Amino acid sequence: MNRVLLVDDDVELASMLREYIESEGFAADAVHDGEAGVAAALSGRYAIVVLDVMMPGVNGIEALRRIRAHSQVPVLMLTARGDDVDRIVGLELGADDYVPKPCTPRELVARLRAILRRSGEPAGAEAPAGPLSVGALVMWPQMRRAQWQGQPLALTSTEFNLLELLARNAGRVVGKPELSEQGLGRPLARFDRSIDVHLSSIRHKLGARPDGRSWIETVRGQGYLMVRE
């Protein structure tokens, strides 16, 4: 059974969400401040963390920063509706996805399932077993492990899915709708910049090609293309 950690200073809301999550077949625990959330998230007991941005003391952004310094556990952020700044900062720091508040428990559970499903299976529908190699990139989808230029490549669950999808289609443009469906596990929403932010993080981790250009190119109006060496 997947265990979910809820980190939210709204005790009543956290209790309601926990109740609903458990009714959907998950195990769930709730803590109500950022310090406790970081400690619990790093305990290794949880398959995924739901982290509210707006908390006193250690807020969700700082808690995420501390979690990502030591762990790639999937993190779903709860953000204020319409607050694009917190949303983008959270994604840049390594959040796997976000849900704007107020949200319905059903929507939250759907996002949890999408992230957990994608963190446990290859991005391709018929992905073969064994390593996937594209130039200096080697990925082991079954083990969720990657190397770049012979060194371990630290990726969040969502980054792994997106990079795997691009690598399997290296040399071909992959559209944002496909990246959202297979990488985030949800349809692409209008004005949603999640894919762009995740790919910006991946580009930063890969560095530039010898000619200074990116290994993942933007094809305006179409999508993204991973360059073959």
Buried (B, 14 or more C-beta within 10 A) or exposed (E): EBEBBBBBBBEEBBEEBBEBBEEBEBBBBBBBBBBBBBEBBBEEEBBBBBBBBBBEEBBBBBBBBBBBEEBBBBBBBBBBEEBEEBBBBBBBBBBBBBBBBEBEBEEBBBBBBBBBEBBEBBBBEEBEEEBBEBBBBBBEBEEBBBBBEEEEBEBBBBBBBBBBBBBBBBEEBBBBEBBBBBBBBBEBEEEBEBBBBBBBBBBEBBEEEEEEEBBBBBEEEEBBBBBEE
